[in-house]
Amino acid sequence: MAMTDKIVYFLRHGEAESNAGHFFAGQSDVALTTLGIEQAKATAPLLRHITFDKIFCSDLQRAKSTAALALPGYACEYTPNIREIHVGELAFQYIADCEVKYGERYLNARRAGDYSSFGGESHEQLRTRAQDFLDMLATMEDTPIVGAVCHGGFIRATAGCVLGSSSGLAMPDNCAIAKFTYKDGIWRLNKWNVTVEV
């Protein structure tokens, strides 16, 4: 494996209060639920056979808690660069209420994955963050196996950068794993939404 060749395992956080409560969180801090804690613990054996050279983790609580439980013993580099998409004023609002409250503006935002009209991020801004992260990983030396504990929307955007579009990919499940490889200057998506041994 050449210096910059990589295997990168992305792990979505366990079920969070926003997932269970069906409200937007985005870049707001919410905790894992009891189920989310159990999901993270159950993920640890799936990753135990992998020796990571570096672990990146979103600086949001739900990702940090997942990393501590799923990857015990590893020191993480916490970064806001791999946070979920910023949803602006939709944060903490119930998803079911937003269509009634905001109408077509909300429906358009959901379809496009663009929350800029609510003071959040556009899909292009999220994709740019994802591409920047991939570019940074590609230049890192002496770290052939990397983990990244973050968020479903960010992982899906990363896959979109690699594949050209993420329209055919479902949102990864809580605590699901996506495996990417980087070789000869090309990123590839190898596994998606894995909840069994990788």
Buried (B, 14 or more C-beta within 10 A) or exposed (E): EEEBEBBBBBBBBBBBBBBBBEBBBBBBEBEBBEBBBBBBBBBEEBBEEEEBEBBBBBBBBBBBBBBBBBBEEBEBEBBEBBBBBBBBBBBBBEBEEBEEEBEEEBEEBBEEBBBBBBEBBBBEBBBBBBBEBBEEBBEBEEBBBBBBBBBBBBBBBBBBBBBEEBEEBEBBBBBBBBBBBBEEEEBEBEEBBBBEEB
